[in-house]
Amino acid sequence: MIEMERVTADLLALLRIDSPSYREAAAAAWLVAQFAEFGVEATDDGLGATLNGNSGNLIARVPGNGAPPVLLNAHLDNVPPCEGVSPAIEDGVVRTDGRTVLGGDDKCGCIAVLSAVREVVTNGIPHPPLEIVLPAAEETGLEGAKGLDYEAVTARRGFVAESGTVGAITVKAPSADRWDAVLKGRAAHAGVAPEKGINAIRMAAEAIAEMHVGRLDDETTANVGLIRAGEARNVVPPICTVGGEARSHDTRKLDSQVKHVRRCFDKAAKRHGGEVELTVSRTYERFDVGLDEWPYVVADEAAQEVGLEPLARPTGGGSDANIFNQHGVVCVILGCGSSEVHTPDEHVDLNDLHRACVWLAKIIEIAGRD
């Protein structure tokens, strides 16, 4: 039986360990020690050197019965501000003191994986071979999952433990593009000869003003999130850099939005006699898991067996599940209870997290029946 007291103690211990992206080693070491307590060896795959971080992906393999292997995933890193987290429990809910995020995204996922694997191993519950992958640098663009050695991954199906309502099963996520624009004008003295300059900030502002941003439809979103320019008030700025993104469940819509962004910048640059360089890269590809596919069917069945109301849903976010599905490992995302993630209002209902742990253990048990 998964004990609430152990789940609570484990969560609080992990929340207090700083694990910003590229500096996840201390959290990884704690998890290594916890897995070792019940005979599971977890090791670093060495990707940290490539990421210029102090930790790679944490990998563990648990032998099982003759059922097909299953991948279990949660990520090690948190978004800033995530250092010096001071969690406190009030009425069964864990919150921060307001200075930082809590880090439940994705330490709740890590605890769910740890607790569920501990449950089946220590109690001798028949289970399939388990491939546990806890990546670094998820929050910076799914870098850990992208750098995983997929030739060493034998599982073709799996579960990603993430933030969200317990019982929610995310079956659909968008593709995403990130873009960076460099607008090039011409410097001039703003008081003596402004007419000799070409203001790069103004070009950027006019382009952004014409750009479609926000929720464009029920499948597509777009954002302008970064802008940098200027060195002095009295200099016409010659360079302005702008960064943004677009996401859609329909790649045709995504491509159309990126072309629209390019047109906006081109028009503004031409209008003022400046130049623009736009670079676009695909961050991750969409996935859409059918409700008749094994990961969803098992997650749904397990939810009902433990008294949860399963809910299939799409998401507008990206996760390691995008990368795994792209590599042929069919995964759904399980909500593990953290709410208001990426904000100082993030919180976790301990009863919800406990139910997520029980749910994942039941999923592993059902997978072992195949």
C-alpha positions in Angstrom: 0.0 0.0 0.0 1.3 3.4 -0.9 1.4 5.4 2.3 0.3 9.1 2.3 3.0 9.9 4.9 5.8 8.6 2.7 4.4 10.4 -0.3 4.3 13.6 1.7 7.7 13.2 3.1 9.3 12.4 -0.2 7.6 15.3 -1.9 8.7 17.8 0.7 12.3 16.5 0.6 12.5 16.8 -3.2 10.8 20.2 -3.3 13.5 21.6 -1.0 16.3 20.5 -3.4 17.1 23.2 -6.0 16.9 21.8 -9.6 16.8 24.6 -12.1 17.4 23.6 -15.7 21.1 22.5 -16.3 21.6 22.1 -12.5 19.5 19.1 -11.6 22.3 16.9 -10.2 21.3 17.3 -6.5 17.7 16.2 -7.3 18.9 13.4 -9.4 21.2 12.2 -6.6 18.3 12.2 -4.2 16.2 10.1 -6.5 19.2 7.7 -7.1 19.3 7.1 -3.4 15.6 6.5 -3.1 15.5 4.0 -5.9 18.5 2.2 -4.4 16.6 1.6 -1.2 14.5 -1.0 -3.0 17.2 -2.4 -5.3 16.7 -0.3 -8.4 19.9 1.2 -9.9 19.5 4.6 -11.6 22.3 6.1 -13.5 23.1 9.3 -15.4 23.4 8.9 -19.1 26.1 11.5 -19.4 24.1 14.0 -21.5 25.0 16.8 -19.1 28.2 17.5 -20.8 26.4 18.1 -24.1 23.9 20.3 -22.4 26.6 22.3 -20.5 24.8 21.2 -17.3 25.7 19.2 -14.2 23.2 16.4 -14.9 22.1 14.3 -17.8 19.0 12.1 -18.0 18.5 9.7 -15.1 17.8 6.2 -16.4 16.7 3.1 -14.6 15.6 -0.3 -15.8 13.6 -2.7 -13.8 13.3 -6.3 -15.0 9.8 -7.7 -15.3 7.7 -10.5 -16.6 7.1 -11.4 -20.2 4.8 -8.5 -20.9 6.0 -5.8 -23.3 8.2 -3.2 -21.7 6.8 0.2 -20.5 8.5 3.5 -20.4 7.8 5.8 -17.4 8.8 9.5 -17.5 8.9 12.6 -15.4 11.4 15.5 -15.7 14.0 16.7 -13.2 14.1 20.4 -13.8 11.9 23.4 -12.7 11.3 26.8 -14.2 12.7 29.8 -12.3 12.4 31.2 -9.8 12.9 27.8 -8.2 15.8 28.1 -5.8 15.3 28.2 -2.1 11.8 26.8 -2.3 10.1 26.9 1.1 7.1 24.5 1.0 4.4 24.6 3.7 1.3 22.5 4.2 -2.0 24.1 5.0 -5.2 22.1 5.0 -3.6 19.3 3.0 -2.2 21.6 0.3 1.4 22.3 -0.3 2.3 25.9 -1.2 5.3 28.2 -1.4 5.9 31.4 0.6 5.3 33.3 -2.7 8.9 34.0 -3.6 9.3 31.0 -5.9 7.4 28.5 -7.9 6.7 25.3 -5.9 8.3 22.9 -8.4 5.5 20.4 -8.4 6.0 20.6 -12.2 7.5 18.1 -12.3 8.5 16.9 -8.9 5.0 15.5 -8.4 5.6 13.4 -11.5 9.0 12.2 -10.1 7.3 11.3 -6.8 4.5 9.5 -8.7 7.0 7.4 -10.7 9.2 6.7 -7.6 6.2 5.7 -5.4 4.5 3.5 -8.0 7.7 1.6 -8.9 8.5 1.2 -5.2 5.0 -0.2 -4.7 5.2 -2.9 -7.3 8.8 -3.9 -6.6 8.6 -4.1 -2.9 5.3 -6.0 -2.9 6.2 -8.4 -5.6 3.3 -7.3 -7.9 3.8 -8.8 -11.4 4.8 -6.0 -13.7 6.3 -5.6 -17.2 10.0 -4.5 -17.7 10.1 -0.9 -16.8 12.3 1.7 -18.5 12.4 4.8 -16.3 13.6 8.0 -18.0 13.8 11.2 -15.9 15.3 13.8 -18.3 17.1 17.0 -17.5 16.4 20.3 -19.3 12.8 19.6 -20.2 11.7 23.2 -19.4 14.2 24.7 -21.9 12.9 22.9 -24.9 12.7 19.2 -24.1 16.5 19.0 -24.5 17.0 16.0 -22.3 14.4 13.9 -24.1 15.8 15.1 -27.5 19.3 13.9 -26.5 18.2 10.5 -25.2 19.8 7.5 -26.9 16.7 5.9 -28.5 18.6 2.9 -29.7 18.8 1.9 -26.0 15.0 2.3 -25.5 13.1 -0.9 -26.1 9.7 0.2 -24.9 7.2 1.2 -27.6 4.6 2.5 -25.2 4.6 4.5 -22.0 3.3 7.1 -19.6 4.5 10.7 -18.9 3.7 11.9 -15.3 3.2 15.6 -15.5 1.2 18.5 -14.0 -2.6 18.7 -14.1 -5.8 17.2 -12.7 -5.5 13.7 -11.4 -7.4 11.4 -13.8 -6.8 13.6 -16.8 -5.2 11.7 -19.7 -3.6 14.0 -22.3 -3.8 12.3 -25.7 -3.1 15.2 -28.0 -0.5 18.0 -28.1 0.6 20.5 -30.8 3.6 21.1 -32.9 5.6 24.2 -32.0 7.9 26.6 -33.9 10.1 29.2 -32.3 11.3 32.1 -34.2 13.9 34.9 -33.8 14.0 38.1 -35.8 16.9 40.5 -36.1 15.8 43.9 -37.4 18.6 46.0 -38.7 18.3 49.8 -39.0 20.9 52.5 -38.8 22.4 54.3 -35.8 22.3 58.1 -35.6 22.3 60.8 -32.9 18.7 61.1 -31.7 19.0 64.9 -31.1 21.4 66.1 -33.8 20.5 64.0 -36.8 17.6 61.5 -36.2 16.6 61.7 -39.9 19.9 59.9 -40.7 18.9 56.9 -38.6 16.6 54.0 -39.1 14.9 53.0 -35.8 15.0 49.2 -35.4 12.7 49.3 -32.4 10.1 51.2 -34.4 10.3 48.6 -37.2 9.8 45.8 -34.6 6.9 47.6 -33.0 5.1 48.1 -36.3 5.6 44.5 -37.2 4.3 43.2 -33.8 1.3 45.6 -34.0 0.2 43.9 -37.2 0.9 40.3 -36.0 -1.7 37.8 -34.9 -0.9 36.8 -31.4 -2.8 35.0 -28.5 -5.3 32.3 -29.1 -5.9 32.3 -32.8 -8.4 29.4 -32.8 -9.1 26.3 -30.8 -6.0 24.6 -32.3 -3.5 27.4 -32.6 -1.7 29.9 -30.4 1.0 32.5 -31.0 3.2 34.7 -28.8 5.8 37.4 -28.9 7.9 36.8 -25.7 11.3 38.5 -26.1 12.5 41.9 -27.3 15.9 43.4 -26.8 17.3 46.7 -28.2 19.0 50.0 -27.5 22.1 51.1 -25.7 21.2 54.8 -24.9 18.3 57.1 -25.0 20.0 59.5 -27.4 20.9 56.9 -30.1 18.6 55.8 -32.8 18.7 52.0 -32.2 20.3 50.2 -35.2 19.5 46.6 -34.0 16.4 45.1 -32.4 16.0 41.3 -31.7 12.5 39.8 -31.2 11.7 36.2 -30.2 8.4 34.4 -30.3 6.7 31.2 -31.0 3.6 29.5 -32.5 1.9 26.3 -31.8 -0.9 24.3 -33.5 -2.4 20.9 -33.6 -2.7 21.5 -37.4 0.8 21.9 -39.0 -0.8 23.7 -41.9 -2.0 26.4 -39.6 1.4 26.5 -37.9 3.1 27.0 -41.2 0.6 29.7 -42.1 1.2 31.6 -38.9 5.0 31.5 -39.3 4.6 32.9 -42.9 2.4 35.6 -41.5 5.1 36.6 -38.9 7.6 36.7 -41.7 5.4 39.0 -43.8 4.9 41.4 -40.9 8.6 41.8 -40.4 9.4 42.1 -44.1 6.8 44.8 -44.6 8.0 46.8 -41.6 11.6 46.6 -42.6 10.8 47.6 -46.2 8.7 50.5 -45.1 11.6 52.1 -43.3 14.4 51.0 -45.5 15.8 48.5 -43.0 16.5 44.8 -43.1 15.3 41.7 -41.2 16.7 38.3 -40.7 14.2 35.7 -39.4 15.2 32.2 -38.3 12.6 29.5 -37.5 13.1 26.1 -35.9 10.7 23.3 -35.0 10.8 22.8 -31.3 8.7 19.6 -31.3 6.2 17.7 -33.4 2.5 17.1 -32.6 1.0 13.8 -31.4 -2.5 12.4 -31.2 -3.0 9.1 -29.4 -6.3 7.4 -30.2 -8.7 6.4 -27.4 -8.4 2.8 -28.7 -4.6 2.7 -28.4 -3.0 0.8 -25.5 -1.7 3.6 -23.4 -5.0 5.4 -23.2 -7.0 2.1 -22.7 -4.8 1.1 -19.8 -4.7 4.5 -18.2 -8.5 4.7 -18.5 -9.0 1.2 -17.0 -6.6 1.9 -14.1 -8.3 5.2 -13.3 -11.7 3.5 -13.0 -10.2 0.7 -10.9 -8.8 3.2 -8.3 -11.9 5.4 -8.3 -10.8 8.2 -10.5 -12.9 9.7 -13.3 -10.8 9.4 -16.5 -10.8 12.4 -18.8 -9.3 12.4 -22.2 -8.1 15.9 -23.2 -5.8 17.8 -25.5 -3.2 20.3 -24.4 -1.6 23.4 -25.8 1.7 22.7 -24.1 4.7 20.6 -25.1 6.2 17.8 -23.0 8.6 14.9 -23.3 5.6 13.0 -24.6 6.0 14.9 -27.9 9.5 13.7 -28.3 8.8 10.1 -27.3 5.8 9.8 -29.6 8.0 11.3 -32.4 10.5 8.4 -31.8 7.8 5.7 -31.9 7.2 5.4 -28.2 3.4 5.9 -27.9 2.8 7.9 -24.7 -0.1 9.7 -23.0 0.3 12.2 -20.2 -1.1 11.6 -16.7 -2.1 14.5 -14.5 -0.3 14.2 -11.2 -2.0 17.0 -9.2 0.2 20.2 -9.4 -1.8 23.3 -10.2 -1.0 26.9 -11.3 2.3 25.7 -12.5 5.1 28.1 -13.5 3.8 30.7 -11.0 4.3 31.5 -7.3 0.7 30.4 -6.8 1.6 26.8 -7.7 0.2 24.3 -5.3 -0.3 20.6 -4.8 -3.2 18.9 -3.0 -1.5 16.0 -1.2 -4.6 13.8 -1.6 -4.5 14.3 -5.3 -0.8 13.4 -5.5 -1.4 10.3 -3.5 -4.2 9.3 -5.8 -1.8 9.9 -8.8 0.7 7.5 -7.2 -1.9 4.8 -6.7 -3.1 5.3 -10.3 0.3 4.9 -11.8 0.9 1.8 -9.7 -2.3 0.3 -10.9 -1.3 1.2 -14.5 1.9 -0.8 -14.1 0.0 -3.7 -12.5 -2.4 -3.8 -15.4 0.4 -3.6 -17.9 1.9 -6.7 -16.3 -1.2 -8.7 -17.1 -0.5 -8.6 -20.9 
